[in-house]
């Protein structure tokens, strides 16, 4: 037995297609792109609103935190 000649296994059938006979992108423009667009449209309104809401809450919280850590200039107006 040498490399490439594996042991023969009984009752196991495998089928394969040569890589030279396969198409790289079969039905890409006729099936894959329209299916991708359909899935995107179907899930956009389920994904986008919670994502936008999460981003708005995060940006509000970040800005609120930055403002709360600053000193208020009117508290120190009469310090002279």
mmCIF file of the N, C-alpha and C atoms, coordinates in Angstrom:
data_MODEL
# 
_entry.id   MODEL 
# 
loop_
_atom_site.group_PDB 
_atom_site.id 
_atom_site.type_symbol 
_atom_site.label_atom_id 
_atom_site.label_alt_id 
_atom_site.label_comp_id 
_atom_site.label_asym_id 
_atom_site.label_entity_id 
_atom_site.label_seq_id 
_atom_site.pdbx_PDB_ins_code 
_atom_site.Cartn_x 
_atom_site.Cartn_y 
_atom_site.Cartn_z 
_atom_site.occupancy 
_atom_site.B_iso_or_equiv 
_atom_site.pdbx_formal_charge 
_atom_site.auth_seq_id 
_atom_site.auth_comp_id 
_atom_site.auth_asym_id 
_atom_site.auth_atom_id 
_atom_site.pdbx_PDB_model_num 
ATOM 1   N N  . UNK A 1 1  ? 0.854   -1.169 0.000   1.00 0.00 ? 1  UNK A N  1 
ATOM 2   C CA . UNK A 1 1  ? 0.000   0.000  0.000   1.00 0.00 ? 1  UNK A CA 1 
ATOM 3   C C  . UNK A 1 1  ? 0.900   1.232  0.000   1.00 0.00 ? 1  UNK A C  1 
ATOM 4   N N  . UNK A 1 2  ? 0.642   2.153  -0.906  1.00 0.00 ? 2  UNK A N  1 
ATOM 5   C CA . UNK A 1 2  ? 1.415   3.379  -0.975  1.00 0.00 ? 2  UNK A CA 1 
ATOM 6   C C  . UNK A 1 2  ? 0.476   4.568  -0.856  1.00 0.00 ? 2  UNK A C  1 
ATOM 7   N N  . UNK A 1 3  ? 1.041   5.747  -0.744  1.00 0.00 ? 3  UNK A N  1 
ATOM 8   C CA . UNK A 1 3  ? 0.240   6.958  -0.551  1.00 0.00 ? 3  UNK A CA 1 
ATOM 9   C C  . UNK A 1 3  ? -0.678  7.174  -1.752  1.00 0.00 ? 3  UNK A C  1 
ATOM 10  N N  . UNK A 1 4  ? -1.941  7.425  -1.493  1.00 0.00 ? 4  UNK A N  1 
ATOM 11  C CA . UNK A 1 4  ? -2.912  7.627  -2.559  1.00 0.00 ? 4  UNK A CA 1 
ATOM 12  C C  . UNK A 1 4  ? -3.754  6.395  -2.815  1.00 0.00 ? 4  UNK A C  1 
ATOM 13  N N  . UNK A 1 5  ? -3.243  5.233  -2.536  1.00 0.00 ? 5  UNK A N  1 
ATOM 14  C CA . UNK A 1 5  ? -4.008  3.998  -2.687  1.00 0.00 ? 5  UNK A CA 1 
ATOM 15  C C  . UNK A 1 5  ? -4.484  3.575  -1.309  1.00 0.00 ? 5  UNK A C  1 
ATOM 16  N N  . UNK A 1 6  ? -5.631  4.074  -0.934  1.00 0.00 ? 6  UNK A N  1 
ATOM 17  C CA . UNK A 1 6  ? -6.153  3.763  0.392   1.00 0.00 ? 6  UNK A CA 1 
ATOM 18  C C  . UNK A 1 6  ? -6.712  2.352  0.414   1.00 0.00 ? 6  UNK A C  1 
ATOM 19  N N  . UNK A 1 7  ? -6.912  1.844  1.588   1.00 0.00 ? 7  UNK A N  1 
ATOM 20  C CA . UNK A 1 7  ? -7.460  0.506  1.735   1.00 0.00 ? 7  UNK A CA 1 
ATOM 21  C C  . UNK A 1 7  ? -8.867  0.465  1.162   1.00 0.00 ? 7  UNK A C  1 
ATOM 22  N N  . UNK A 1 8  ? -9.196  -0.627 0.543   1.00 0.00 ? 8  UNK A N  1 
ATOM 23  C CA . UNK A 1 8  ? -10.512 -0.771 -0.062  1.00 0.00 ? 8  UNK A CA 1 
ATOM 24  C C  . UNK A 1 8  ? -11.534 -1.072 1.030   1.00 0.00 ? 8  UNK A C  1 
ATOM 25  N N  . UNK A 1 9  ? -12.597 -0.275 1.046   1.00 0.00 ? 9  UNK A N  1 
ATOM 26  C CA . UNK A 1 9  ? -13.644 -0.487 2.035   1.00 0.00 ? 9  UNK A CA 1 
ATOM 27  C C  . UNK A 1 9  ? -14.863 -1.029 1.308   1.00 0.00 ? 9  UNK A C  1 
ATOM 28  N N  . UNK A 1 10 ? -15.392 -2.080 1.815   1.00 0.00 ? 10 UNK A N  1 
ATOM 29  C CA . UNK A 1 10 ? -16.522 -2.723 1.158   1.00 0.00 ? 10 UNK A CA 1 
ATOM 30  C C  . UNK A 1 10 ? -17.824 -2.044 1.536   1.00 0.00 ? 10 UNK A C  1 
ATOM 31  N N  . UNK A 1 11 ? -18.755 -2.019 0.616   1.00 0.00 ? 11 UNK A N  1 
ATOM 32  C CA . UNK A 1 11 ? -20.116 -1.523 0.792   1.00 0.00 ? 11 UNK A CA 1 
ATOM 33  C C  . UNK A 1 11 ? -20.178 -0.020 1.040   1.00 0.00 ? 11 UNK A C  1 
ATOM 34  N N  . UNK A 1 12 ? -19.143 0.700  0.717   1.00 0.00 ? 12 UNK A N  1 
ATOM 35  C CA . UNK A 1 12 ? -19.161 2.152  0.814   1.00 0.00 ? 12 UNK A CA 1 
ATOM 36  C C  . UNK A 1 12 ? -18.911 2.696  -0.580  1.00 0.00 ? 12 UNK A C  1 
ATOM 37  N N  . UNK A 1 13 ? -19.878 3.437  -1.082  1.00 0.00 ? 13 UNK A N  1 
ATOM 38  C CA . UNK A 1 13 ? -19.786 3.968  -2.434  1.00 0.00 ? 13 UNK A CA 1 
ATOM 39  C C  . UNK A 1 13 ? -19.674 5.480  -2.347  1.00 0.00 ? 13 UNK A C  1 
ATOM 40  N N  . UNK A 1 14 ? -18.692 6.017  -2.994  1.00 0.00 ? 14 UNK A N  1 
ATOM 41  C CA . UNK A 1 14 ? -18.539 7.471  -3.029  1.00 0.00 ? 14 UNK A CA 1 
ATOM 42  C C  . UNK A 1 14 ? -18.561 7.930  -4.475  1.00 0.00 ? 14 UNK A C  1 
ATOM 43  N N  . UNK A 1 15 ? -19.176 9.082  -4.684  1.00 0.00 ? 15 UNK A N  1 
ATOM 44  C CA . UNK A 1 15 ? -19.226 9.681  -6.001  1.00 0.00 ? 15 UNK A CA 1 
ATOM 45  C C  . UNK A 1 15 ? -18.586 11.049 -5.909  1.00 0.00 ? 15 UNK A C  1 
ATOM 46  N N  . UNK A 1 16 ? -17.898 11.424 -6.933  1.00 0.00 ? 16 UNK A N  1 
ATOM 47  C CA . UNK A 1 16 ? -17.315 12.759 -6.952  1.00 0.00 ? 16 UNK A CA 1 
ATOM 48  C C  . UNK A 1 16 ? -17.292 13.271 -8.384  1.00 0.00 ? 16 UNK A C  1 
ATOM 49  N N  . UNK A 1 17 ? -17.184 14.567 -8.479  1.00 0.00 ? 17 UNK A N  1 
ATOM 50  C CA . UNK A 1 17 ? -17.114 15.212 -9.775  1.00 0.00 ? 17 UNK A CA 1 
ATOM 51  C C  . UNK A 1 17 ? -15.763 15.896 -9.873  1.00 0.00 ? 17 UNK A C  1 
ATOM 52  N N  . UNK A 1 18 ? -15.139 15.757 -10.985 1.00 0.00 ? 18 UNK A N  1 
ATOM 53  C CA . UNK A 1 18 ? -13.830 16.367 -11.173 1.00 0.00 ? 18 UNK A CA 1 
ATOM 54  C C  . UNK A 1 18 ? -13.929 17.880 -11.037 1.00 0.00 ? 18 UNK A C  1 
ATOM 55  N N  . UNK A 1 19 ? -12.954 18.530 -10.394 1.00 0.00 ? 19 UNK A N  1 
ATOM 56  C CA . UNK A 1 19 ? -12.992 19.992 -10.282 1.00 0.00 ? 19 UNK A CA 1 
ATOM 57  C C  . UNK A 1 19 ? -12.932 20.675 -11.635 1.00 0.00 ? 19 UNK A C  1 
ATOM 58  N N  . UNK A 1 20 ? -12.449 19.978 -12.646 1.00 0.00 ? 20 UNK A N  1 
ATOM 59  C CA . UNK A 1 20 ? -12.389 20.563 -13.979 1.00 0.00 ? 20 UNK A CA 1 
ATOM 60  C C  . UNK A 1 20 ? -13.754 20.574 -14.652 1.00 0.00 ? 20 UNK A C  1 
ATOM 61  N N  . UNK A 1 21 ? -14.703 19.809 -14.121 1.00 0.00 ? 21 UNK A N  1 
ATOM 62  C CA . UNK A 1 21 ? -16.039 19.749 -14.693 1.00 0.00 ? 21 UNK A CA 1 
ATOM 63  C C  . UNK A 1 21 ? -17.035 20.598 -13.918 1.00 0.00 ? 21 UNK A C  1 
ATOM 64  N N  . UNK A 1 22 ? -16.632 21.159 -12.793 1.00 0.00 ? 22 UNK A N  1 
ATOM 65  C CA . UNK A 1 22 ? -17.549 21.944 -11.987 1.00 0.00 ? 22 UNK A CA 1 
ATOM 66  C C  . UNK A 1 22 ? -17.564 23.384 -12.458 1.00 0.00 ? 22 UNK A C  1 
ATOM 67  N N  . UNK A 1 23 ? -18.725 24.007 -12.338 1.00 0.00 ? 23 UNK A N  1 
ATOM 68  C CA . UNK A 1 23 ? -18.832 25.430 -12.624 1.00 0.00 ? 23 UNK A CA 1 
ATOM 69  C C  . UNK A 1 23 ? -18.541 26.190 -11.336 1.00 0.00 ? 23 UNK A C  1 
ATOM 70  N N  . UNK A 1 24 ? -17.840 27.300 -11.454 1.00 0.00 ? 24 UNK A N  1 
ATOM 71  C CA . UNK A 1 24 ? -17.467 28.051 -10.261 1.00 0.00 ? 24 UNK A CA 1 
ATOM 72  C C  . UNK A 1 24 ? -18.687 28.717 -9.637  1.00 0.00 ? 24 UNK A C  1 
ATOM 73  N N  . UNK A 1 25 ? -19.441 29.455 -10.414 1.00 0.00 ? 25 UNK A N  1 
ATOM 74  C CA . UNK A 1 25 ? -20.645 30.129 -9.922  1.00 0.00 ? 25 UNK A CA 1 
ATOM 75  C C  . UNK A 1 25 ? -21.840 29.736 -10.788 1.00 0.00 ? 25 UNK A C  1 
ATOM 76  N N  . UNK A 1 26 ? -22.391 28.558 -10.587 1.00 0.00 ? 26 UNK A N  1 
ATOM 77  C CA . UNK A 1 26 ? -23.538 28.188 -11.418 1.00 0.00 ? 26 UNK A CA 1 
ATOM 78  C C  . UNK A 1 26 ? -24.771 28.994 -11.009 1.00 0.00 ? 26 UNK A C  1 
ATOM 79  N N  . UNK A 1 27 ? -25.470 29.521 -11.970 1.00 0.00 ? 27 UNK A N  1 
ATOM 80  C CA . UNK A 1 27 ? -26.725 30.265 -11.757 1.00 0.00 ? 27 UNK A CA 1 
ATOM 81  C C  . UNK A 1 27 ? -26.537 31.464 -10.838 1.00 0.00 ? 27 UNK A C  1 
ATOM 82  N N  . UNK A 1 28 ? -25.393 32.114 -10.898 1.00 0.00 ? 28 UNK A N  1 
ATOM 83  C CA . UNK A 1 28 ? -25.118 33.225 -9.986  1.00 0.00 ? 28 UNK A CA 1 
ATOM 84  C C  . UNK A 1 28 ? -26.067 34.386 -10.227 1.00 0.00 ? 28 UNK A C  1 
ATOM 85  N N  . UNK A 1 29 ? -26.195 34.812 -11.463 1.00 0.00 ? 29 UNK A N  1 
ATOM 86  C CA . UNK A 1 29 ? -27.023 35.976 -11.762 1.00 0.00 ? 29 UNK A CA 1 
ATOM 87  C C  . UNK A 1 29 ? -28.503 35.632 -11.852 1.00 0.00 ? 29 UNK A C  1 
ATOM 88  N N  . UNK A 1 30 ? -28.833 34.401 -12.178 1.00 0.00 ? 30 UNK A N  1 
ATOM 89  C CA . UNK A 1 30 ? -30.245 34.058 -12.345 1.00 0.00 ? 30 UNK A CA 1 
ATOM 90  C C  . UNK A 1 30 ? -30.895 33.565 -11.060 1.00 0.00 ? 30 UNK A C  1 
ATOM 91  N N  . UNK A 1 31 ? -30.134 32.978 -10.144 1.00 0.00 ? 31 UNK A N  1 
ATOM 92  C CA . UNK A 1 31 ? -30.744 32.435 -8.924  1.00 0.00 ? 31 UNK A CA 1 
ATOM 93  C C  . UNK A 1 31 ? -30.128 32.987 -7.636  1.00 0.00 ? 31 UNK A C  1 
ATOM 94  N N  . UNK A 1 32 ? -28.824 33.078 -7.562  1.00 0.00 ? 32 UNK A N  1 
ATOM 95  C CA . UNK A 1 32 ? -28.175 33.432 -6.298  1.00 0.00 ? 32 UNK A CA 1 
ATOM 96  C C  . UNK A 1 32 ? -28.408 34.891 -5.934  1.00 0.00 ? 32 UNK A C  1 
ATOM 97  N N  . UNK A 1 33 ? -28.198 35.810 -6.876  1.00 0.00 ? 33 UNK A N  1 
ATOM 98  C CA . UNK A 1 33 ? -28.416 37.228 -6.572  1.00 0.00 ? 33 UNK A CA 1 
ATOM 99  C C  . UNK A 1 33 ? -29.875 37.544 -6.251  1.00 0.00 ? 33 UNK A C  1 
ATOM 100 N N  . UNK A 1 34 ? -30.847 37.070 -7.043  1.00 0.00 ? 34 UNK A N  1 
ATOM 101 C CA . UNK A 1 34 ? -32.241 37.343 -6.661  1.00 0.00 ? 34 UNK A CA 1 
ATOM 102 C C  . UNK A 1 34 ? -32.632 36.728 -5.318  1.00 0.00 ? 34 UNK A C  1 
ATOM 103 N N  . UNK A 1 35 ? -32.118 35.542 -5.017  1.00 0.00 ? 35 UNK A N  1 
ATOM 104 C CA . UNK A 1 35 ? -32.429 34.906 -3.737  1.00 0.00 ? 35 UNK A CA 1 
ATOM 105 C C  . UNK A 1 35 ? -31.813 35.694 -2.584  1.00 0.00 ? 35 UNK A C  1 
ATOM 106 N N  . UNK A 1 36 ? -30.601 36.198 -2.775  1.00 0.00 ? 36 UNK A N  1 
ATOM 107 C CA . UNK A 1 36 ? -29.963 37.017 -1.746  1.00 0.00 ? 36 UNK A CA 1 
ATOM 108 C C  . UNK A 1 36 ? -30.755 38.293 -1.515  1.00 0.00 ? 36 UNK A C  1 
ATOM 109 N N  . UNK A 1 37 ? -31.195 38.940 -2.584  1.00 0.00 ? 37 UNK A N  1 
ATOM 110 C CA . UNK A 1 37 ? -31.988 40.169 -2.468  1.00 0.00 ? 37 UNK A CA 1 
ATOM 111 C C  . UNK A 1 37 ? -33.318 39.888 -1.765  1.00 0.00 ? 37 UNK A C  1 
ATOM 112 N N  . UNK A 1 38 ? -33.952 38.767 -2.087  1.00 0.00 ? 38 UNK A N  1 
ATOM 113 C CA . UNK A 1 38 ? -35.226 38.404 -1.451  1.00 0.00 ? 38 UNK A CA 1 
ATOM 114 C C  . UNK A 1 38 ? -35.029 38.182 0.044   1.00 0.00 ? 38 UNK A C  1 
ATOM 115 N N  . UNK A 1 39 ? -33.964 37.506 0.421   1.00 0.00 ? 39 UNK A N  1 
ATOM 116 C CA . UNK A 1 39 ? -33.701 37.277 1.843   1.00 0.00 ? 39 UNK A CA 1 
ATOM 117 C C  . UNK A 1 39 ? -33.375 38.571 2.568   1.00 0.00 ? 39 UNK A C  1 
ATOM 118 N N  . UNK A 1 40 ? -32.632 39.459 1.903   1.00 0.00 ? 40 UNK A N  1 
ATOM 119 C CA . UNK A 1 40 ? -32.295 40.750 2.506   1.00 0.00 ? 40 UNK A CA 1 
ATOM 120 C C  . UNK A 1 40 ? -33.553 41.572 2.752   1.00 0.00 ? 40 UNK A C  1 
ATOM 121 N N  . UNK A 1 41 ? -34.442 41.627 1.752   1.00 0.00 ? 41 UNK A N  1 
ATOM 122 C CA . UNK A 1 41 ? -35.678 42.391 1.920   1.00 0.00 ? 41 UNK A CA 1 
ATOM 123 C C  . UNK A 1 41 ? -36.556 41.779 3.000   1.00 0.00 ? 41 UNK A C  1 
ATOM 124 N N  . UNK A 1 42 ? -36.582 40.466 3.084   1.00 0.00 ? 42 UNK A N  1 
ATOM 125 C CA . UNK A 1 42 ? -37.421 39.801 4.070   1.00 0.00 ? 42 UNK A CA 1 
ATOM 126 C C  . UNK A 1 42 ? -36.960 39.994 5.500   1.00 0.00 ? 42 UNK A C  1 
ATOM 127 N N  . UNK A 1 43 ? -35.673 40.158 5.698   1.00 0.00 ? 43 UNK A N  1 
ATOM 128 C CA . UNK A 1 43 ? -35.172 40.271 7.066   1.00 0.00 ? 43 UNK A CA 1 
ATOM 129 C C  . UNK A 1 43 ? -34.761 41.687 7.446   1.00 0.00 ? 43 UNK A C  1 
ATOM 130 N N  . UNK A 1 44 ? -34.793 42.632 6.511   1.00 0.00 ? 44 UNK A N  1 
ATOM 131 C CA . UNK A 1 44 ? -34.325 43.984 6.798   1.00 0.00 ? 44 UNK A CA 1 
ATOM 132 C C  . UNK A 1 44 ? -35.155 44.637 7.894   1.00 0.00 ? 44 UNK A C  1 
ATOM 133 N N  . UNK A 1 45 ? -36.479 44.545 7.818   1.00 0.00 ? 45 UNK A N  1 
ATOM 134 C CA . UNK A 1 45 ? -37.335 45.227 8.782   1.00 0.00 ? 45 UNK A CA 1 
ATOM 135 C C  . UNK A 1 45 ? -37.405 44.502 10.122  1.00 0.00 ? 45 UNK A C  1 
ATOM 136 N N  . UNK A 1 46 ? -36.849 43.310 10.191  1.00 0.00 ? 46 UNK A N  1 
ATOM 137 C CA . UNK A 1 46 ? -36.719 42.640 11.483  1.00 0.00 ? 46 UNK A CA 1 
ATOM 138 C C  . UNK A 1 46 ? -35.390 42.963 12.145  1.00 0.00 ? 46 UNK A C  1 
ATOM 139 N N  . UNK A 1 47 ? -34.376 43.271 11.359  1.00 0.00 ? 47 UNK A N  1 
ATOM 140 C CA . UNK A 1 47 ? -33.035 43.500 11.884  1.00 0.00 ? 47 UNK A CA 1 
ATOM 141 C C  . UNK A 1 47 ? -32.741 44.982 12.075  1.00 0.00 ? 47 UNK A C  1 
ATOM 142 N N  . UNK A 1 48 ? -33.134 45.817 11.120  1.00 0.00 ? 48 UNK A N  1 
ATOM 143 C CA . UNK A 1 48 ? -32.745 47.235 11.130  1.00 0.00 ? 48 UNK A CA 1 
ATOM 144 C C  . UNK A 1 48 ? -33.322 48.029 12.309  1.00 0.00 ? 48 UNK A C  1 
ATOM 145 N N  . UNK A 1 49 ? -34.619 47.937 12.642  1.00 0.00 ? 49 UNK A N  1 
ATOM 146 C CA . UNK A 1 49 ? -35.122 48.753 13.758  1.00 0.00 ? 49 UNK A CA 1 
ATOM 147 C C  . UNK A 1 49 ? -34.451 48.461 15.101  1.00 0.00 ? 49 UNK A C  1 
ATOM 148 N N  . UNK A 1 50 ? -34.288 47.202 15.518  1.00 0.00 ? 50 UNK A N  1 
ATOM 149 C CA . UNK A 1 50 ? -33.590 46.992 16.786  1.00 0.00 ? 50 UNK A CA 1 
ATOM 150 C C  . UNK A 1 50 ? -32.130 47.443 16.746  1.00 0.00 ? 50 UNK A C  1 
ATOM 151 N N  . UNK A 1 51 ? -31.487 47.280 15.587  1.00 0.00 ? 51 UNK A N  1 
ATOM 152 C CA . UNK A 1 51 ? -30.099 47.727 15.463  1.00 0.00 ? 51 UNK A CA 1 
ATOM 153 C C  . UNK A 1 51 ? -30.015 49.239 15.569  1.00 0.00 ? 51 UNK A C  1 
ATOM 154 N N  . UNK A 1 52 ? -30.913 49.953 14.884  1.00 0.00 ? 52 UNK A N  1 
ATOM 155 C CA . UNK A 1 52 ? -30.919 51.417 14.951  1.00 0.00 ? 52 UNK A CA 1 
ATOM 156 C C  . UNK A 1 52 ? -31.237 51.889 16.368  1.00 0.00 ? 52 UNK A C  1 
ATOM 157 N N  . UNK A 1 53 ? -32.200 51.249 17.010  1.00 0.00 ? 53 UNK A N  1 
ATOM 158 C CA . UNK A 1 53 ? -32.542 51.610 18.383  1.00 0.00 ? 53 UNK A CA 1 
ATOM 159 C C  . UNK A 1 53 ? -31.354 51.375 19.320  1.00 0.00 ? 53 UNK A C  1 
ATOM 160 N N  . UNK A 1 54 ? -30.688 50.258 19.163  1.00 0.00 ? 54 UNK A N  1 
ATOM 161 C CA . UNK A 1 54 ? -29.511 49.974 19.981  1.00 0.00 ? 54 UNK A CA 1 
ATOM 162 C C  . UNK A 1 54 ? -28.408 50.990 19.764  1.00 0.00 ? 54 UNK A C  1 
ATOM 163 N N  . UNK A 1 55 ? -28.198 51.397 18.518  1.00 0.00 ? 55 UNK A N  1 
ATOM 164 C CA . UNK A 1 55 ? -27.173 52.405 18.231  1.00 0.00 ? 55 UNK A CA 1 
ATOM 165 C C  . UNK A 1 55 ? -27.542 53.747 18.852  1.00 0.00 ? 55 UNK A C  1 
ATOM 166 N N  . UNK A 1 56 ? -28.821 54.124 18.766  1.00 0.00 ? 56 UNK A N  1 
ATOM 167 C CA . UNK A 1 56 ? -29.245 55.406 19.342  1.00 0.00 ? 56 UNK A CA 1 
ATOM 168 C C  . UNK A 1 56 ? -29.096 55.397 20.862  1.00 0.00 ? 56 UNK A C  1 
ATOM 169 N N  . UNK A 1 57 ? -29.462 54.305 21.511  1.00 0.00 ? 57 UNK A N  1 
ATOM 170 C CA . UNK A 1 57 ? -29.310 54.204 22.968  1.00 0.00 ? 57 UNK A CA 1 
ATOM 171 C C  . UNK A 1 57 ? -27.836 54.249 23.350  1.00 0.00 ? 57 UNK A C  1 
ATOM 172 N N  . UNK A 1 58 ? -26.995 53.557 22.593  1.00 0.00 ? 58 UNK A N  1 
ATOM 173 C CA . UNK A 1 58 ? -25.560 53.562 22.877  1.00 0.00 ? 58 UNK A CA 1 
ATOM 174 C C  . UNK A 1 58 ? -24.966 54.960 22.711  1.00 0.00 ? 58 UNK A C  1 
ATOM 175 N N  . UNK A 1 59 ? -25.306 55.645 21.619  1.00 0.00 ? 59 UNK A N  1 
ATOM 176 C CA . UNK A 1 59 ? -24.740 56.984 21.405  1.00 0.00 ? 59 UNK A CA 1 
ATOM 177 C C  . UNK A 1 59 ? -25.277 57.971 22.440  1.00 0.00 ? 59 UNK A C  1 
ATOM 178 N N  . UNK A 1 60 ? -26.549 57.849 22.815  1.00 0.00 ? 60 UNK A N  1 
ATOM 179 C CA . UNK A 1 60 ? -27.103 58.715 23.862  1.00 0.00 ? 60 UNK A CA 1 
ATOM 180 C C  . UNK A 1 60 ? -26.375 58.471 25.187  1.00 0.00 ? 60 UNK A C  1 
ATOM 181 N N  . UNK A 1 61 ? -26.176 57.215 25.532  1.00 0.00 ? 61 UNK A N  1 
ATOM 182 C CA . UNK A 1 61 ? -25.497 56.889 26.782  1.00 0.00 ? 61 UNK A CA 1 
ATOM 183 C C  . UNK A 1 61 ? -24.057 57.375 26.796  1.00 0.00 ? 61 UNK A C  1 
ATOM 184 N N  . UNK A 1 62 ? -23.369 57.240 25.680  1.00 0.00 ? 62 UNK A N  1 
ATOM 185 C CA . UNK A 1 62 ? -21.982 57.711 25.599  1.00 0.00 ? 62 UNK A CA 1 
ATOM 186 C C  . UNK A 1 62 ? -21.915 59.220 25.756  1.00 0.00 ? 62 UNK A C  1 
ATOM 187 N N  . UNK A 1 63 ? -22.782 59.943 25.052  1.00 0.00 ? 63 UNK A N  1 
ATOM 188 C CA . UNK A 1 63 ? -22.793 61.406 25.163  1.00 0.00 ? 63 UNK A CA 1 
ATOM 189 C C  . UNK A 1 63 ? -23.207 61.857 26.562  1.00 0.00 ? 63 UNK A C  1 
ATOM 190 N N  . UNK A 1 64 ? -24.186 61.205 27.145  1.00 0.00 ? 64 UNK A N  1 
ATOM 191 C CA . UNK A 1 64 ? -24.639 61.546 28.487  1.00 0.00 ? 64 UNK A CA 1 
ATOM 192 C C  . UNK A 1 64 ? -23.515 61.311 29.503  1.00 0.00 ? 64 UNK A C  1 
ATOM 193 N N  . UNK A 1 65 ? -22.768 60.239 29.335  1.00 0.00 ? 65 UNK A N  1 
ATOM 194 C CA . UNK A 1 65 ? -21.654 59.954 30.243  1.00 0.00 ? 65 UNK A CA 1 
ATOM 195 C C  . UNK A 1 65 ? -20.565 61.013 30.111  1.00 0.00 ? 65 UNK A C  1 
ATOM 196 N N  . UNK A 1 66 ? -20.246 61.403 28.871  1.00 0.00 ? 66 UNK A N  1 
ATOM 197 C CA . UNK A 1 66 ? -19.224 62.436 28.666  1.00 0.00 ? 66 UNK A CA 1 
ATOM 198 C C  . UNK A 1 66 ? -19.649 63.761 29.291  1.00 0.00 ? 66 UNK A C  1 
ATOM 199 N N  . UNK A 1 67 ? -20.922 64.118 29.131  1.00 0.00 ? 67 UNK A N  1 
ATOM 200 C CA . UNK A 1 67 ? -21.414 65.373 29.699  1.00 0.00 ? 67 UNK A CA 1 
ATOM 201 C C  . UNK A 1 67 ? -21.442 65.327 31.222  1.00 0.00 ? 67 UNK A C  1 
ATOM 202 N N  . UNK A 1 68 ? -21.736 64.180 31.790  1.00 0.00 ? 68 UNK A N  1 
ATOM 203 C CA . UNK A 1 68 ? -21.800 64.094 33.252  1.00 0.00 ? 68 UNK A CA 1 
ATOM 204 C C  . UNK A 1 68 ? -20.415 64.153 33.893  1.00 0.00 ? 68 UNK A C  1 
ATOM 205 N N  . UNK A 1 69 ? -19.369 63.846 33.145  1.00 0.00 ? 69 UNK A N  1 
ATOM 206 C CA . UNK A 1 69 ? -18.014 63.890 33.684  1.00 0.00 ? 69 UNK A CA 1 
ATOM 207 C C  . UNK A 1 69 ? -17.373 65.269 33.552  1.00 0.00 ? 69 UNK A C  1 
ATOM 208 N N  . UNK A 1 70 ? -17.999 66.179 32.817  1.00 0.00 ? 70 UNK A N  1 
ATOM 209 C CA . UNK A 1 70 ? -17.451 67.529 32.662  1.00 0.00 ? 70 UNK A CA 1 
ATOM 210 C C  . UNK A 1 70 ? -17.864 68.405 33.835  1.00 0.00 ? 70 UNK A C  1 
ATOM 211 N N  . UNK A 1 71 ? -17.020 69.372 34.133  1.00 0.00 ? 71 UNK A N  1 
ATOM 212 C CA . UNK A 1 71 ? -17.376 70.353 35.156  1.00 0.00 ? 71 UNK A CA 1 
ATOM 213 C C  . UNK A 1 71 ? -18.283 71.392 34.530  1.00 0.00 ? 71 UNK A C  1 
ATOM 214 N N  . UNK A 1 72 ? -19.229 71.881 35.327  1.00 0.00 ? 72 UNK A N  1 
ATOM 215 C CA . UNK A 1 72 ? -20.136 72.919 34.841  1.00 0.00 ? 72 UNK A CA 1 
ATOM 216 C C  . UNK A 1 72 ? -19.484 74.280 35.067  1.00 0.00 ? 72 UNK A C  1 
ATOM 217 N N  . UNK A 1 73 ? -19.271 75.076 34.029  1.00 0.00 ? 73 UNK A N  1 
ATOM 218 C CA . UNK A 1 73 ? -18.597 76.372 34.197  1.00 0.00 ? 73 UNK A CA 1 
ATOM 219 C C  . UNK A 1 73 ? -19.376 77.331 35.091  1.00 0.00 ? 73 UNK A C  1 
ATOM 220 N N  . UNK A 1 74 ? -20.696 77.261 35.114  1.00 0.00 ? 74 UNK A N  1 
ATOM 221 C CA . UNK A 1 74 ? -21.471 78.188 35.950  1.00 0.00 ? 74 UNK A CA 1 
ATOM 222 C C  . UNK A 1 74 ? -21.278 77.928 37.446  1.00 0.00 ? 74 UNK A C  1 
ATOM 223 N N  . UNK A 1 75 ? -20.828 76.732 37.823  1.00 0.00 ? 75 UNK A N  1 
ATOM 224 C CA . UNK A 1 75 ? -20.539 76.462 39.233  1.00 0.00 ? 75 UNK A CA 1 
ATOM 225 C C  . UNK A 1 75 ? -19.292 77.204 39.716  1.00 0.00 ? 75 UNK A C  1 
ATOM 226 N N  . UNK A 1 76 ? -18.417 77.589 38.808  1.00 0.00 ? 76 UNK A N  1 
ATOM 227 C CA . UNK A 1 76 ? -17.158 78.228 39.166  1.00 0.00 ? 76 UNK A CA 1 
ATOM 228 C C  . UNK A 1 76 ? -17.093 79.680 38.683  1.00 0.00 ? 76 UNK A C  1 
ATOM 229 N N  . UNK A 1 77 ? -18.216 80.300 38.415  1.00 0.00 ? 77 UNK A N  1 
ATOM 230 C CA . UNK A 1 77 ? -18.235 81.663 37.869  1.00 0.00 ? 77 UNK A CA 1 
ATOM 231 C C  . UNK A 1 77 ? -17.770 82.693 38.901  1.00 0.00 ? 77 UNK A C  1 
ATOM 232 N N  . UNK A 1 78 ? -18.039 82.513 40.190  1.00 0.00 ? 78 UNK A N  1 
ATOM 233 C CA . UNK A 1 78 ? -17.713 83.506 41.225  1.00 0.00 ? 78 UNK A CA 1 
ATOM 234 C C  . UNK A 1 78 ? -16.564 83.047 42.121  1.00 0.00 ? 78 UNK A C  1 
ATOM 235 N N  . UNK A 1 79 ? -15.572 82.399 41.574  1.00 0.00 ? 79 UNK A N  1 
ATOM 236 C CA . UNK A 1 79 ? -14.470 81.870 42.378  1.00 0.00 ? 79 UNK A CA 1 
ATOM 237 C C  . UNK A 1 79 ? -13.321 82.855 42.578  1.00 0.00 ? 79 UNK A C  1 
ATOM 238 N N  . UNK A 1 80 ? -13.434 84.068 42.191  1.00 0.00 ? 80 UNK A N  1 
ATOM 239 C CA . UNK A 1 80 ? -12.302 84.991 42.313  1.00 0.00 ? 80 UNK A CA 1 
ATOM 240 C C  . UNK A 1 80 ? -12.223 85.667 43.618  1.00 0.00 ? 80 UNK A C  1 
# 
